[in-house]
């Protein structure tokens, strides 16, 4: 069944690409082996072999195509205890699992067409809207894979989805319209980074004797459930800016509580429609670059402190912003400081989160010996809960096509916090990659 689905996806591209195969097609591959060892549990989180296959085709003067297929094998399944639970993917986007360890995934497949002032990208892709790093404010169009929480780059965390992406260039700005009929939502596997904080999971009332979960089938695959985004981008006086509006379903489920009066609890997932209005800005001042983004969400779900109050969930408007400052004043180094805040509307019930929620980060990136070595240090802390995440890594370019990376990831703070919920999962990692 899965194989037939992929055949159905690939055949149209092959038919269109008959002429392209005699034109210009380039192939790039990358094979990697990565491990992560959990210190407290004294066991591997993952030992994963990955092969990325990338094709870039020039079909004509105005048309090009990209296809990226990934195959991987993980000897450990601790990041996803039930790897074949992929119900939140649409049928056209879901990966193909062979047993518990092997998976094949069509990461991207799209055609680009340019003509005059217009451009169209049609197919499975990522669309990036934000300016800041590590926490999303307006970069909310693609769902995410949370199998390793925030311990991967967003380029790897984003789940590419099928989109129609149209751009038109005016004299002073670019207008973009994106339609996403693909109803894939974020993947939150039942593994080591399953969220347990009351920020992201409903609390269980005292005296509850049983808990049942309704199936999470994601968003229904109807055309009127498609996401739609409009963005205007421009530059003026050395400043880059954008304005955007998104109408979408949220990408992570909210679990509503239903108590039966006899100690039984049924948790039911719900996806809800919301409008996101946002803006981004960046500007350079000598050795300093200022980046910012802000968003208003019309409908955001939050868990109540008392899970028996109603269905345990309140829907509020939320204002968010992220501010980043990059300093390039040190030799071969970049220092980045960021501040993120979420401000919720007032509500007449207690929520598990504060009305104003603040997170800040500090990052340092430095290269050594003609960029053969790169050291990275990134620290995030939530001011409300006092919990934190530390990421440190060292990358070594062994040869032109071979890199070796060693890392250390640590969490601290209360188990109720965004980072502290994973305080028992500190790990060291090692990854070797070869490109060909």
Residue pairs with C-beta under 8 A, 6 or more apart in sequence:
2 94
2 96
3 96
5 91
5 92
5 94
5 96
6 96
6 104
6 106
9 92
9 106
9 109
10 109
13 65
13 67
13 109
13 111
16 59
16 65
16 111
17 25
17 57
17 59
17 65
19 59
20 57
20 58
20 59
20 65
23 57
23 58
23 59
23 60
24 57
24 58
25 55
25 56
25 57
25 58
26 55
26 56
26 57
27 53
27 54
27 55
27 56
28 54
28 56
28 435
28 436
29 51
29 52
29 53
29 54
29 435
29 436
30 50
30 51
30 52
30 54
30 433
30 434
30 435
30 436
31 49
31 50
31 51
31 52
31 433
31 434
31 436
32 49
32 50
32 52
32 431
32 432
32 433
32 434
33 47
33 48
33 49
33 50
33 431
33 432
34 46
34 47
34 48
34 50
34 429
34 430
34 431
34 432
35 44
35 46
35 47
35 48
35 429
35 430
35 431
36 44
36 45
36 46
36 148
36 427
36 428
36 429
37 43
37 44
37 45
37 427
37 428
37 429
38 44
38 45
38 78
38 192
38 425
38 426
38 427
39 426
39 427
39 428
40 424
40 425
40 426
41 424
41 425
43 76
43 78
44 75
44 76
44 78
45 76
45 78
45 79
45 192
45 425
45 427
46 74
46 75
46 76
46 78
46 79
47 74
47 75
47 76
48 72
48 73
48 74
48 75
49 72
49 73
49 74
50 70
50 71
50 72
51 70
51 71
51 72
52 68
52 69
52 70
52 107
53 67
53 68
53 69
53 70
53 71
54 66
54 67
54 68
55 65
55 66
55 67
55 68
56 64
56 65
56 66
57 64
57 65
57 66
57 67
58 64
59 65
59 111
62 113
62 114
62 115
63 111
63 112
63 113
64 111
64 112
65 110
65 111
65 112
66 108
66 109
66 110
66 112
67 106
67 108
67 109
68 106
68 107
68 108
68 109
69 104
69 105
69 106
69 107
70 104
70 105
70 107
71 102
71 103
71 104
71 105
72 102
72 103
72 105
73 101
73 102
73 103
74 101
74 103
75 101
77 83
77 100
77 101
77 191
78 191
78 192
79 147
79 148
79 189
79 191
79 192
79 193
80 147
80 189
80 190
80 191
81 189
81 190
81 191
82 189
82 190
83 97
83 100
83 101
83 103
83 189
84 97
84 100
85 189
85 190
86 94
86 95
86 97
86 187
87 215
87 216
87 217
87 218
88 143
88 184
88 185
88 186
88 187
88 188
88 216
88 217
88 218
88 253
89 95
89 159
89 184
89 187
89 218
90 161
90 162
90 182
90 183
90 184
90 218
90 221
91 221
92 162
92 182
93 106
93 124
93 159
93 160
93 161
93 162
93 182
93 184
94 184
95 103
95 104
95 105
95 106
96 103
96 104
96 105
97 103
98 104
106 124
107 124
107 160
108 123
108 124
108 125
108 126
108 160
109 123
109 124
110 121
110 122
110 123
110 124
110 125
111 120
111 121
111 122
111 123
112 119
112 120
112 121
113 119
113 120
113 122
117 168
117 169
117 170
118 166
118 167
118 168
118 169
119 166
119 167
119 168
119 169
120 164
120 165
120 166
120 167
121 163
121 165
122 163
122 164
122 165
123 162
123 163
124 160
124 161
124 162
124 163
124 182
125 160
125 161
125 163
125 165
126 142
126 155
126 158
126 160
127 141
127 142
127 163
127 165
127 178
127 229
128 139
128 154
129 138
129 139
129 140
129 141
129 229
129 231
129 242
129 244
129 278
129 280
130 136
130 137
130 138
130 139
130 280
130 293
130 322
131 280
131 281
131 282
131 291
131 292
131 293
131 322
131 324
132 291
132 292
132 293
132 322
132 323
132 324
132 338
132 340
133 154
133 324
133 336
133 338
133 361
133 363
134 150
134 338
134 361
134 378
134 380
135 322
135 338
135 340
135 359
135 361
135 380
136 154
137 278
137 293
137 294
137 295
137 320
137 321
137 322
137 340
138 244
138 276
138 278
138 279
138 280
138 293
138 294
138 295
139 154
140 246
140 248
140 251
140 276
140 295
141 178
141 180
141 227
141 229
141 246
141 248
142 158
142 159
142 160
142 161
143 158
143 159
143 161
143 184
143 185
143 186
143 187
143 251
144 154
144 157
144 158
144 159
144 186
144 187
144 251
145 156
145 157
145 158
145 159
145 186
145 187
146 157
146 186
146 187
146 188
146 189
146 193
146 195
147 187
147 189
147 191
147 193
148 193
149 193
149 422
150 157
150 380
150 389
151 391
151 409
159 184
159 186
159 187
161 180
161 182
161 184
162 180
162 181
162 182
163 178
163 179
163 180
163 182
164 178
164 179
164 180
164 181
165 176
165 177
165 178
166 176
166 177
166 178
167 174
167 175
167 176
168 174
168 175
168 176
172 234
172 236
173 232
173 233
173 234
174 232
174 233
174 234
175 230
175 231
175 232
176 229
176 230
176 231
176 232
176 233
177 228
177 229
177 230
178 227
178 228
178 229
178 230
178 231
179 226
179 227
179 228
180 226
180 227
180 228
180 229
180 248
181 223
181 226
183 218
183 219
183 220
183 221
183 225
183 226
183 249
184 218
185 218
185 219
185 249
185 250
185 251
185 252
185 253
185 271
186 251
186 252
188 194
188 195
188 252
188 253
192 425
193 422
193 425
195 201
195 421
196 415
196 421
197 415
197 416
197 417
197 418
197 420
197 421
198 303
198 352
198 416
199 303
199 352
199 353
199 416
199 417
199 418
200 252
200 418
201 255
201 303
202 255
202 256
202 257
202 267
202 303
202 307
202 312
202 313
203 303
203 305
203 307
203 312
203 352
204 211
204 265
204 307
205 257
205 259
205 265
205 306
205 307
205 308
207 263
208 259
208 263
208 264
208 265
209 262
209 263
209 264
210 263
210 264
210 265
211 265
211 267
212 264
212 265
212 266
212 267
213 266
213 267
214 266
214 267
214 268
214 269
216 253
216 269
218 271
219 225
219 249
219 271
225 249
227 246
227 247
227 248
227 249
228 246
228 247
228 248
229 244
229 245
229 246
229 247
229 248
230 244
230 245
230 246
231 242
231 243
231 244
231 245
232 242
232 243
232 244
233 240
233 241
233 242
234 240
234 241
234 242
235 241
238 283
238 284
239 281
239 282
239 283
240 280
240 281
240 282
240 283
241 279
241 280
241 281
241 282
242 279
242 280
243 278
243 279
244 276
244 277
244 278
244 279
244 280
245 275
245 276
245 277
245 278
246 275
246 276
246 277
246 278
247 273
247 274
247 275
247 276
248 273
248 274
248 276
249 271
249 272
249 273
249 274
250 271
250 272
250 274
250 300
250 301
253 269
253 270
253 271
254 269
254 270
254 271
254 272
254 301
254 303
254 313
255 267
255 268
255 269
255 270
255 312
255 313
256 267
256 268
256 269
256 270
256 311
256 312
256 313
257 265
257 266
257 267
257 307
257 308
257 311
257 312
257 313
258 265
258 266
258 267
258 268
258 311
259 265
259 308
260 266
270 301
272 299
272 301
272 315
273 299
274 297
274 298
274 299
274 300
275 297
275 298
275 299
276 295
276 296
276 297
276 298
277 295
277 296
278 293
278 294
278 295
278 296
279 293
279 294
279 295
280 291
280 292
280 293
281 290
281 291
281 292
281 293
282 289
282 290
282 291
282 292
283 289
283 290
284 290
287 327
287 328
287 329
288 325
288 326
288 327
288 328
288 329
289 325
289 326
289 328
290 323
290 324
290 325
290 326
291 323
291 324
291 325
291 326
292 321
292 322
292 323
292 324
293 321
293 322
294 319
294 320
294 321
294 322
295 319
295 320
295 321
296 317
296 318
296 319
296 320
297 317
297 318
297 320
298 317
299 315
299 317
300 315
300 316
300 317
300 318
300 344
301 313
301 314
301 315
302 313
302 314
302 315
302 316
302 344
302 351
302 352
302 353
303 312
303 313
303 351
303 352
304 310
304 312
304 313
304 314
304 349
304 350
304 351
304 352
305 349
305 350
305 351
305 352
306 312
306 349
306 350
309 349
314 347
314 349
314 351
316 344
316 345
316 347
317 344
317 345
318 342
318 343
318 344
318 345
319 342
319 343
319 344
320 340
320 341
320 342
320 343
321 340
321 341
322 338
322 339
322 340
323 338
323 339
323 340
324 336
324 337
324 338
325 336
325 337
325 338
326 334
326 335
326 336
327 334
327 335
327 336
328 334
329 335
330 366
332 366
332 367
332 368
332 371
333 364
333 365
333 366
333 367
334 363
334 364
334 365
334 366
335 362
335 363
335 364
336 361
336 362
336 363
336 364
336 365
337 360
337 361
337 362
337 363
338 360
338 361
338 362
338 363
339 358
339 359
339 360
340 358
340 359
340 360
340 361
341 356
341 357
341 358
341 359
342 353
342 356
342 357
343 355
343 356
343 357
344 351
344 353
344 355
344 356
344 357
346 355
352 416
353 384
354 384
357 382
357 384
358 382
358 383
358 384
359 380
359 381
359 382
359 383
359 418
360 380
360 381
360 383
361 378
361 379
361 380
361 381
362 378
362 379
363 376
363 377
363 378
363 379
364 375
364 376
364 377
364 378
365 374
365 375
365 376
365 377
366 374
366 375
367 373
367 374
367 375
368 374
368 375
371 397
372 396
372 397
373 394
373 395
373 396
373 397
374 394
374 395
375 393
375 394
375 395
376 391
376 392
376 393
376 394
376 395
377 390
377 391
377 392
378 390
378 391
378 392
379 388
379 389
379 390
379 391
380 388
380 389
380 419
381 387
381 388
381 389
381 419
382 388
382 413
382 417
382 418
382 419
385 413
385 414
385 416
385 417
385 418
385 419
385 420
386 413
386 414
386 417
387 411
387 412
387 413
387 414
387 417
387 418
387 419
387 420
387 423
388 411
388 412
388 413
388 419
388 420
389 409
389 410
389 411
389 419
389 422
390 408
390 409
390 410
390 411
390 412
391 407
391 408
391 409
392 407
392 408
392 409
393 405
393 406
393 407
393 408
394 405
394 406
394 407
395 403
395 404
395 405
396 403
396 404
396 405
397 403
398 404
401 434
401 435
401 436
402 432
402 433
402 434
402 435
403 432
403 433
404 430
404 431
404 432
404 433
405 429
405 430
405 431
405 432
405 433
406 428
406 429
406 430
407 428
407 429
407 430
407 431
408 426
408 427
408 428
408 429
409 426
409 427
409 428
409 429
410 426
411 419
411 420
411 421
411 422
411 423
411 425
411 426
412 419
412 420
412 423
413 419
413 420
413 423
414 420
415 421
415 423
